[in-house]
Amino acid sequence: MRKGLLISAASVALVSSLTACGGSSSGADSSDGKKPKIGVILPDSKSSARWETADRKYLSEAFKAAGVDYDIQNAQGDKQQFQTIADQMITSGVNVLVIVNLDSGTGKAVLDKAKAQGVATIDYDRLTLGGSAQYYVSFDNTAVGKLQGEGLSKCLSDMKAKKPIVATLNGSPTDNNATLFAEGYNGVLDPKYKSGEYVKGPDQSVPDWDNAQAGTIFEQMLTGEPKIGGVLAANDGLGNAAIAVLRKQNRNGEVPVTGQDATVQGLQNILAGDQCMTVYKAVKKEADATAKLAISLAKGEKGETNATVHDPEGKRDVEAVLETPVAIYKDNVKDVVADGFVTKEELCTGKYAALCTEAGIN
């Protein structure tokens, strides 16, 4: 498996389109006399709710607080649109570009073009393999996968499962993070398959993290192997797709399912007993670290990092800021609310109100 993480673009862009969020100028110039402007390209709003509900919000707040101009746009899964947005941002004069790539090929093209124009770059959350970003900001993604593998093992043990058949819904094959997640959870599960404690069931990647495709894939898995006893789903969206299929067969709650991102839907599934765990990544910490780094670069200063990651395709080490993920089960869903990542109002609606009370969410 690949072990690299890459760093890419943090940038400053204008507030020119309807999808952009602007901030006021700080008056502070960069080393070349240009006003700091930062452009951010988010990948989509389909693969995970976090990009619009959390990342956009926290990045905007950080840039506003610093008084720098910025432009945050979402490519909505469209590779051509991703490149068009990048071209617009570079032309408009950003001096830092931050991207969450849709795939390494598209990401590399954008990063290389920015570099050629003297624009500083940051890879945000996802590694662009073979890219040219100066920095990378993310979570320890192998650790995320390890938490998922350990979580599924814990839930299977709690259910006293005997030689369960485990199905795996991996993330997108074009996302290096999915490779790292798999490295983490396979490191936990493979020894159990080898010892015979678990039985390795169907294992498939989900293109573009598409939840609809995940549902179709899992339905086919369950048709081919009706006795699936556990599901390693790489994020909450994929997990919910599997749960929806299990629900049709009245097996939801009987088959532990993992997740990631601590979405409202994922947390509600945990409260209902349909999902065994998720992985909480404090996106505010990731966004704040990215904003701090981007603002430093926009002013012509060197950024502060806490790690180095290796890009196996680019054969280079990249300075990085890596945050620590946390496993969330029913007994600590309240911690995600207390942290302000989701609100009690959005989580504890309808039938979930009583479940929130049971889980100590006040």
C-alpha positions in Angstrom: 0.0 0.0 0.0 1.1 3.6 -0.5 2.3 5.4 2.5 2.6 8.9 1.1 0.7 12.0 1.9 1.2 15.1 -0.1 0.9 18.7 0.4 -0.8 21.1 -1.8 -2.0 24.4 -2.4 -3.2 27.1 0.0 -4.4 30.1 -1.9 -6.0 33.4 -1.8 -8.7 34.3 -4.3 -11.2 37.0 -5.0 -14.8 37.2 -4.1 -16.0 37.4 -7.6 -18.5 34.6 -8.1 -21.8 33.7 -6.4 -20.2 30.6 -5.0 -17.3 32.5 -3.4 -17.0 33.7 0.1 -15.1 36.9 0.5 -13.2 38.6 3.3 -11.9 42.1 3.7 -8.3 43.0 3.1 -6.0 43.1 6.1 -3.8 45.8 4.6 -0.8 43.5 5.2 1.3 43.0 2.1 3.3 39.9 1.1 7.0 40.1 0.5 6.4 41.0 -3.1 4.0 43.9 -2.2 0.8 42.0 -3.2 -2.2 42.0 -0.9 -2.7 38.5 0.6 -5.4 36.6 -1.3 -6.2 33.0 -0.7 -8.1 30.6 -3.0 -9.6 27.3 -1.8 -11.1 24.6 -4.1 -13.3 22.1 -2.3 -14.1 18.8 -4.1 -17.8 18.2 -4.0 -20.8 18.1 -1.6 -21.9 14.6 -2.5 -19.1 12.3 -1.1 -19.4 13.8 2.4 -21.5 16.6 3.9 -18.4 17.9 5.7 -17.0 20.0 2.8 -19.9 22.5 2.9 -21.1 22.2 6.4 -17.7 22.2 8.2 -14.7 23.0 6.0 -16.2 26.0 4.2 -17.5 27.4 7.4 -14.3 27.0 9.4 -12.0 28.2 6.7 -14.2 31.3 6.1 -14.2 32.1 9.8 -10.4 31.8 10.0 -9.8 34.0 6.9 -12.4 36.6 8.1 -10.8 36.7 11.5 -7.4 37.4 9.9 -8.8 40.0 7.6 -7.5 38.5 4.4 -9.3 38.3 1.0 -10.4 34.8 0.1 -12.4 32.9 -2.4 -13.8 29.4 -1.6 -15.4 27.5 -4.4 -16.7 23.9 -4.8 -16.0 21.9 -8.0 -19.0 19.6 -7.3 -17.1 16.6 -8.5 -16.4 18.0 -12.0 -12.8 17.8 -13.0 -13.1 20.3 -15.8 -14.8 22.8 -13.4 -12.0 22.1 -10.9 -9.4 23.3 -13.5 -11.6 26.2 -14.6 -11.9 27.5 -11.0 -8.2 27.2 -10.5 -7.5 29.1 -13.7 -9.9 31.9 -12.6 -8.3 32.1 -9.1 -4.7 32.3 -10.5 -5.8 34.9 -13.1 -7.5 36.9 -10.4 -4.2 37.2 -8.5 -4.3 34.8 -5.6 -0.9 34.3 -4.1 -1.9 31.0 -2.3 -4.0 28.2 -3.6 -5.4 25.4 -1.4 -7.0 22.4 -3.1 -8.7 19.2 -2.1 -8.1 17.2 -5.3 -10.7 15.1 -7.1 -7.8 12.8 -8.3 -4.1 13.1 -8.4 -3.9 13.8 -12.2 -6.2 16.8 -12.1 -4.7 18.0 -8.9 -1.2 17.8 -10.3 -2.1 19.8 -13.4 -3.6 22.6 -11.2 -0.6 22.6 -8.8 2.0 22.7 -11.5 0.2 25.6 -13.2 0.0 27.5 -9.9 3.7 26.9 -9.2 4.6 28.2 -12.7 2.8 31.4 -11.9 4.6 31.8 -8.5 1.5 30.9 -6.5 2.2 29.0 -3.2 0.3 25.8 -2.9 -1.2 23.6 -0.1 -2.8 20.1 -0.4 -5.7 20.1 2.0 -6.9 16.8 3.4 -5.9 14.7 0.4 -2.5 13.9 -1.0 -1.9 14.7 -4.7 0.5 12.0 -5.7 3.3 13.2 -8.0 2.1 16.8 -7.3 4.1 19.9 -6.5 2.3 21.3 -3.4 4.7 22.9 -0.9 2.7 21.8 2.1 0.1 19.2 3.2 -2.5 19.5 5.9 -4.6 16.6 7.0 -5.2 14.0 9.6 -3.1 10.9 10.1 -5.1 8.9 7.6 -3.5 5.5 8.3 -4.5 6.1 12.0 -8.1 6.8 10.8 -8.2 3.4 9.1 -6.7 1.7 12.2 -9.4 3.1 14.4 -12.0 1.8 11.9 -10.5 -1.7 12.0 -10.3 -1.7 15.8 -13.8 -0.3 16.0 -15.3 -3.1 13.9 -13.3 -5.6 15.9 -14.7 -4.1 19.2 -18.3 -4.2 17.9 -18.0 -7.8 16.7 -16.5 -8.8 20.0 -19.3 -7.0 21.9 -21.8 -9.0 19.8 -19.9 -12.2 20.5 -19.7 -12.9 16.8 -18.3 -16.3 15.8 -16.1 -16.3 12.6 -18.0 -13.4 11.1 -17.8 -12.8 7.3 -16.6 -9.2 6.9 -17.4 -7.1 3.8 -15.4 -4.1 2.9 -16.5 -0.9 1.1 -13.3 1.0 0.4 -13.3 4.6 -0.7 -12.5 5.9 -4.1 -9.5 4.3 -5.9 -8.4 7.7 -7.1 -8.2 9.2 -3.6 -4.9 8.5 -1.8 -6.6 8.9 1.5 -8.7 5.8 0.7 -5.4 3.9 0.2 -4.2 5.1 3.6 -7.5 4.3 5.3 -7.3 0.8 3.9 -3.7 0.4 5.0 -4.8 1.2 8.5 -7.9 -1.1 8.7 -6.3 -4.0 6.8 -3.4 -3.9 9.2 -6.0 -4.7 11.9 -8.2 -7.2 10.0 -5.7 -9.2 7.9 -4.2 -11.0 10.9 -7.7 -11.9 12.0 -8.4 -13.4 8.5 -5.2 -15.3 8.6 -5.9 -16.8 12.0 -9.4 -17.8 11.0 -11.0 -15.5 13.7 -12.8 -13.6 10.9 -13.6 -14.7 7.3 -12.7 -12.2 4.6 -15.8 -11.4 2.5 -16.4 -9.3 -0.6 -14.0 -6.3 -0.8 -14.7 -3.5 -3.3 -13.8 0.1 -3.8 -16.6 2.7 -4.5 -15.8 5.1 -7.4 -15.8 8.7 -6.3 -17.1 7.8 -2.9 -20.5 7.7 -4.6 -23.2 6.6 -2.0 -25.7 5.5 -4.6 -23.1 3.2 -6.2 -22.1 2.0 -2.7 -25.7 0.9 -2.1 -25.8 -1.1 -5.4 -22.4 -2.6 -4.7 -23.4 -3.7 -1.2 -26.7 -5.1 -2.4 -24.7 -7.3 -4.8 -22.3 -8.3 -2.1 -25.2 -9.4 0.1 -26.8 -11.3 -2.7 -23.6 -13.2 -3.3 -22.8 -13.7 0.4 -26.1 -13.5 2.4 -24.3 -14.2 5.7 -22.2 -11.1 5.9 -21.7 -10.4 9.6 -19.7 -7.1 9.6 -19.1 -4.2 7.2 -16.0 -2.1 7.1 -17.3 1.0 5.4 -14.7 3.7 4.8 -17.0 6.7 5.7 -20.5 7.5 7.0 -22.0 7.9 3.6 -20.9 4.4 2.4 -21.9 3.1 5.8 -25.4 4.5 5.5 -25.7 3.0 2.0 -25.0 -0.4 3.5 -27.4 0.2 6.4 -30.2 1.1 4.0 -29.7 -2.2 2.3 -29.6 -4.1 5.6 -32.7 -2.2 6.7 -34.7 -3.6 3.8 -33.9 -7.1 5.1 -34.6 -6.2 8.7 -30.9 -6.8 9.6 -29.9 -3.3 10.5 -28.5 -3.3 14.0 -27.6 -7.0 13.7 -24.6 -6.3 11.4 -22.0 -3.8 12.7 -21.1 -1.1 10.2 -18.2 1.4 10.5 -17.9 4.9 9.2 -15.9 8.2 9.2 -16.5 11.9 9.4 -19.0 12.0 12.4 -21.7 13.4 10.1 -25.2 14.0 11.6 -26.5 11.0 9.7 -23.7 8.8 10.9 -24.1 9.9 14.5 -27.9 9.3 14.3 -27.2 5.8 12.9 -24.9 5.2 15.9 -27.5 6.4 18.4 -30.1 4.2 16.7 -27.8 1.2 17.0 -27.5 0.7 13.2 -23.9 1.9 13.0 -21.3 0.7 15.4 -18.8 3.6 15.2 -17.4 6.6 13.2 -14.2 8.5 13.2 -14.3 12.1 14.3 -11.8 14.4 12.6 -11.9 17.8 14.2 -12.2 19.7 10.9 -11.9 23.0 12.7 -8.3 22.1 13.8 -7.5 21.1 10.2 -9.1 24.2 8.7 -7.5 26.5 11.3 -4.0 24.9 10.7 -4.5 25.4 6.9 -5.7 29.0 7.2 -2.7 29.8 9.5 -0.3 28.2 7.0 -2.0 29.9 4.0 -1.9 33.3 5.6 1.8 33.0 6.4 2.5 32.0 2.8 0.4 34.8 1.4 2.5 37.2 3.4 5.7 35.7 2.1 6.5 33.9 5.4 7.5 30.3 6.0 4.8 28.1 7.5 5.0 26.0 10.7 4.6 22.2 10.4 4.7 19.2 12.8 5.4 16.3 10.4 6.9 15.2 7.1 5.1 12.9 4.7 6.4 11.0 1.7 4.9 11.1 -1.8 5.8 7.7 -3.4 5.1 8.9 -6.9 6.8 12.2 -6.7 9.6 10.5 -4.7 9.8 13.5 -2.3 9.1 14.3 1.3 6.7 17.1 2.0 6.4 19.3 5.1 3.0 18.7 6.7 0.6 19.4 9.6 -1.2 16.3 10.7 -4.0 16.2 13.3 -5.2 13.3 15.4 -8.5 11.4 14.7 -10.8 10.0 17.4 -13.0 7.0 17.5 -16.7 7.7 18.3 -19.1 5.1 19.7 -22.5 5.6 21.2 -21.1 6.4 24.6 -19.1 9.4 23.4 -21.3 10.8 20.6 -21.8 13.6 23.2 -18.2 14.6 22.8 -18.7 15.6 19.1 -21.6 17.8 20.2 -19.7 19.3 23.1 -16.9 20.1 20.6 -19.3 22.1 18.5 -18.9 20.0 15.4 -22.6 19.2 15.3 -25.4 20.9 17.3 -27.9 19.2 19.6 -30.6 20.8 17.5 -29.6 19.2 14.2 -28.7 15.8 15.8 -31.5 15.3 18.3 -34.6 15.7 16.0 -37.7 13.6 16.0 -37.1 10.0 17.2 -33.5 10.9 18.0 -34.4 13.2 20.8 -35.0 10.4 23.3 -31.9 8.6 22.0 -29.9 11.7 22.6 -31.1 11.9 26.2 -30.2 8.3 26.7 -26.7 9.0 25.4 -26.2 11.9 27.8 -26.5 14.7 25.2 -28.1 17.5 27.1 
